[in-house]
Amino acid sequence: MRTRMLLGFIPLFAICGIGTTQAQITSNPIPEPIVKRGIAVEVQDLVRLPDTRGLRSADQDVAPSGWARVSYVRDLRDGRRFANDSRGFLYLIDAGTGNNAQPHVYADVAAAFPMGVYNRLESGFIGFVFHPEFATNGLFYTVHSEIGPGNPKTPDFIPIGYGLKDVTYHNVITEWHATNPAANTFEGTRREILRTAHVVTTLTHPMGAVEFNPTAKPGDPDYGLLYTSGSDYGFSNGGGPNASNPAQTQRLDSIITAILRIDPRSPSVTHGRKGLGDYTIPMANKFASDPKALGEIYAYGFRNAHRLSWDTDGTMFASDIGMDQVEEINIVRNGENYGWMKREGYFENGRWRGGALNQLYPLPPEILDGRVKDGLTYPVVVYDHDEGRSITDGFPYHGRIAALRGKFVFGDIYAGRVFVSDLAAMKKADDGIPQTVAPIEEVQLYVRDATGKRVDVSFRELVEKTMGKSVSRADLHISRTRDGELLLTSRQDGMIRMLVPDSGAAATSAKR
Ligand SMILES: [Ca+2]
């Protein structure tokens, strides 16, 4: 009797899909906590960007209004260091020793773009990168945002199914050409290479990063190709009637959720295939010859893969900020699908099955353990929202700090916690089995006080001390120097800090 009843129910389960047999996860999807296991690293202040509070009106700034909204620090091979303030300045930080380094404006990016919009964390002058041959060709690239209504420019891409009347914001990549690359103030020309449109209420998850693979050498297929972040353009939680829209994801006829890889040179120069904007499609891109796909797509299925980095062996990483539950680091490969909005970490997101964005469901065991393939690529590192809220930049580390060597160093933007995972373990977790991920360990930061005594601190405490008040978010970002050391920045206090080998131990012992 009992057997017959169960059999009778099986077809019902089958037509309802996997969800009816596996209950929604309501909290703490990844129970194991992230703890400190003994890695401690000294952090030192390098230089603080100028105070730009009040530069923008309150409705064109974020709240709380930080000292300077620094997001990226980039070094040139000639030793010059640059940083952006999203309120509109690209600074050159004069070579100096320690506290003598002083920033001055290299380019007034805001002045170049009068339609700029500045009222979100990722807004205004969002990101920049130098061409690997900047020293000779003078080229660098910026990303910025503009208001949509009343904008005289027409976007190269509007999300499928929408028109100009729906456009709320523009997201623009510009190529700048410095007439004299050695000059310490920009003079030259610029060319717009891609302008894309948002149709959601707030400027949420625009393209942010622009990157060149730093391990590519002249002659390599990847050399001189520009990558963008992989961004959902707010189709998750950007607000208004057009957000929370799974139909805008998991498609190859749209740039939504995609990391793009482009040859930034105009087709008028390369005589190659034109992309959406004034750039050339690299024929090595997996979808370059697919008539149903956009050839500039390198990989897709990201919610907000806002930062990219490469290991010395060429392995590419993306930090993808999750929705309400799971943060992830992915190893990125040409043509692969990283799951959003079907997946969040190695879980199913409820929105894909008609539920809400904040819902998670477990994957069927045969998918989770890799016995059955679902065509998606899964993260190699995950953590959930009782540990942090939004994953920050991450970099493979091979620098001077012994405790971090061979690690991938990342953190949480909101909480300001600094984390590491073992690089070898991350590469091993890239095995096609969704449930295998690398463990995470938290780093204890410390400073040396005036007497040389070690004082343990959190990144948030450092920011609060500089600001002289408590802050609601640490706003941690990480940048990498030309020789592979790591810089910590906060959009709250505008300070650029560096992770350094122990300065106290260095005085007394050669080894810590
Ligand atoms: Ca947890």
Residues whose N, C-alpha, C, O or C-beta is under 5 A from the ligand:
A	BS01	CA	N28 I30 P31 E32 D384 D386
